[in-house]
Amino acid sequence: MGAEQLEEGEMEPYMCDIEGVISGKQVVLFGSYGWGNQEWMRDWEARIQSAGATVVNGEGIAVNGAPTPDIEEACKDAGRTLASLS
């Protein structure tokens, strides 16, 4: 939530908890923002990849504000892709 950072109260501690156990896993990333240029998503993708996981579809889904129907469908599609990989 800071300057192009993951939300510090829940997401950052969660990432710290899972980084050691996601190697070899497929991951879907989604986040919303109100300002900035989505650098946080690119950093998050790189962090997931550095932990040995793969981001489904090669990139996270970022939306400015609330998800539109198109973004909601993209999230559903990503979820279906993730489920098919299990």
N, C-alpha and C positions, 0 to 999 in steps of 0.2 A: 504493500500500500504506500510505501514511501516513494521516493523518486525512482520509478520504474523497478520496483521490487515486489516480490510476493507479499501477500498480506502477512503481517508479522505475528498476529495473535494465534491463528490456527494453521494456516497453510505452511508457513516456514517450519514450525515445530513438527508438523506432520511429515514434511519432506525429509527432515533430519532423521525421523524415525524409520522411514521406508527406504532411504537411499542404499542401505546395506543389504537389502533383500529383494530388490527389483531387477537385478541382473538377469537377463534372458527373458524378461517379461515384455508384453505388449502393453502400452499405456495410452489412454486418451486424455488429452489436456483440453480444458475449457476454462475460460476466464473472461470477466468483463472489466471494463475500465471506463473512466470518465474523462481522462486526459492523457496526453503522452503519445508515443509513437509505437507502442506495443513492444518496446525493447524487453520488457519483463517476460513476454511470452518467448521470445527468441532465447533469452537467458535460461528460462525454465526448460525449453526443449533441449538446449545444450546440457543442462544439468542432468536431465533424465538420461540422455545418451551417454554422458560421462559415467553414470551409475550402471551402465551396461544394458539398459532397457531400450526399447524401440518405441518411438511415437507413431501411433497408428496414422496412416495417410501422410506420414512425413512431417506433419506440422500440427500444432495445437489450433484450437478454434478460439479466436478472440473477438469480442464484440464490444463496441462502444455503447454503453448504456444497457438497455434491456434487449434480450434476444428478439429478433424479428422471426416471422414464420420460416424464412429461409435458413436462418441460423439454427432454429429449433430442429428443422429437418436435417441439417448437417450434423447436429449432435446425435440425433437418432441413427443416422447412417453410420456414424463413427461407432456408436454402441453396437449396432448390428455387425459391423466389421469385426469389432473386438470379440463379440460372442462367437462369430464363426471361426475365429482363430484358436478358440479354447479346445 
